């Protein structure tokens, strides 16, 4: 099975002061300096890096975690935003879990928040899985679960559009109170990324491994 936090802004170019440039010469003619005229020189100011940065800009968004997802509302053909989603590693005794909301504009989840303070952050999980695999029987893979609160989305508590609007995840009866998708993660997979898109309707859904 196969899907998702850029530098917000480059620093403004540094500028230095120069004397006014001479008038542009006619094409093909090099400007000549008057032998009696001395061109005053002044040292270029030291670049001030701090002043060229906008302190109000947020830092770069974090890199996506190794498991991401993307939900599309099949009724409206738009991203399904604000769906409560839980990611759980179910093949270990501790069963660590993480939560996030699908992005209101894109329907994506690129980063996850641990549900407890004792849960390892996602960036530390893949190396841990590598250790577990090295100590397990050949062919071992971790098993994960993605659970989406789809009933809440279709019944109008989390939809992106206003209540009663066609296709916005509002006021629609659904057959599934939630959708759970289980999938393998082999920590030795060379792609090192598992993206799980979901095409969501009130009475069905489709999923696959994305890229």
N, C-alpha and C positions, 0 to 999 in steps of 0.2 A: 504494500500500500504506500502511496505517496502523499505542500502546499504546496514568522514572523514575527528597539527601540532606536546620520550625515552631519557633517560639520555645519552648524547653523549659519555660519557666516565667515567668510574669509576676512582677515584683518584689512583695514583700509590701507591702500598703498601709502607708503611713507613718502613725503615730499620734502625737498630741500629748496632753499631760496637761491635764485640766480639773477644775474644782471639782465636787463631787458635784452632780448635777442635783436641783432641788427635786422634791418629790412631784408626780406628775401631777395636774393639776386635774380637777375634774369636767367632763364634756363641756360644751363651750360656754362655759366660764368661764375667763377669762384669769388667770394668776397675778399677784398683786400683791406688790411688794416692800415690806418694812417700811421706813418713812421713816427710822427710827433705825438700821437695820442697814446697815453698810457691807460691800459684797461685796469681799473681797480679790481682787486681780488679780495674775497672774503672767505674765511673757512666755512665749510658746510657744517650745519648744526648736527649734533649727535642725534641719531634717530631715537625717538621716544616711543618705545614699543608699547608701554602701558597706555599712553594716551591714544594710541591707534586702535585699541580694543574697546569694544562697547561692553561695559560691565553689566548692562541689563540683559545681555544675551544669555540664554540657558546653555549649559554645557552640552557637548555632543550627546545624543541619545545613546543608550547602551546598545551593544551588539545583540542581535536576536539570540534567544536561548536555542538549544539544540532541538527542542520540540516546539513547533509553532502550529497555528491553525488559522482557518479563514472560513467564515460562514456567509453564504449567500442566500438571501430570501428568494425562493423560486417564484413566489406569487408576484412580487413587485420587480424582480430582476435587479435588486439593489442589495448592498451589503446589509447583513443582519447585525445591527449594533446593540450593545448593552445587554448581551446575553451572559448571565452568570455561568462560568465554566470552571470545572475542577479537573485538574490533572493529577493522577495518582500512579505511583509505582506499586503495582500489586504483586510483584513476584518476590518481594522481600517481607520479612516478618514485621518490620516497622511500618511498612506501607506509607511512606512520606507522600504528602499531597500539597498541591499548589493551586492557587486560585487567580482568576483574572476576569475582566469583562471584555467582550469583543468590542473593538474600537467603533464608536458611533459612525464615523465616516467611512472606514474601510472594512469593518467586520473582522478584522485581524486581531490575533493575539501573538505578540512577538516575545513578551517577557512575562514571567510568572512570579507570584509572591508566595513564599512559604506560609503554610497555615499555622505553624508554631515556631517559636524561637529556636527550638532544638532541631528543626528541619534544615538540612544543608541547602544552601542556595543552589540554583540550577547549574551555575558554572562549575560547581564542584562535583556534580553527580556523575558526569560521564567518566572522569578518571576513576571514581569509586567503582563504577560498573566494570571498567577494564580489570580492576583487581579481582572483583567477584568472578568474572569470566575465567581469569587465569587459574582460579582455584576450583572451578566447577567442571562438570563432565563436558566432553567435546560437544559442540553444537549449542551450548547454552545461550539463551537470549533473554533479556529482561522483557517483562510484559507490563504495558502501561494502559491506563484507562483515561479517556476523555469523556466527561459527562457534561452535557449542555442542558440548562433549565429551559427547555423549549416550550413547555406549557406556560411558563411565566411570560415568555416572549409573545406567543400567539394570543394569549388572553388579554394583552394590552398593558401589562405592567412594566414592560421593558422595551417596547417597540420604538423605532426611531421616529415614526410619524405620529401625528396627532390621533387621538382616539376616534374610531369610526372611519378613518380614512382607508380607502381600498389599498390593500397590499402592504401596509406599513407594520404588520405584526400586531394589529390592534383588533380586538373584538372578534377574533376568529376561533371557532371551535377546532380543537386539535385532537388527534388520536393518541399522541405521545406526550405524557407529562414531562418526560425527559428523554434524551437520546444519549446512549453510552456506546462508545466505540473503543474496542480493545485492539491493541496492535503490538507487534514486536519491535524492540530496539536492540539491534546487535551492536555493541560498542565498537566492534572491529569493522563495521561498515565504513568503507572509504569515503562515502559522501558526508558523513559526520553531521547530518541534518535530517530531521524527520518532520515533514510538513503534511498536515492532515486537513485538507479542505473538506467542507460539508456543504452540499446543496440541500437546503432545508425547505420542506413544504409542510403544511399543517397535517397531512396524512401520509407522509413518506419522506425519505431522505436518501441521499447518495453520498458516498465518501470514497476516497481513493488516496494513494500516496502521491503527493504533489512534489514540486521541486522548488 
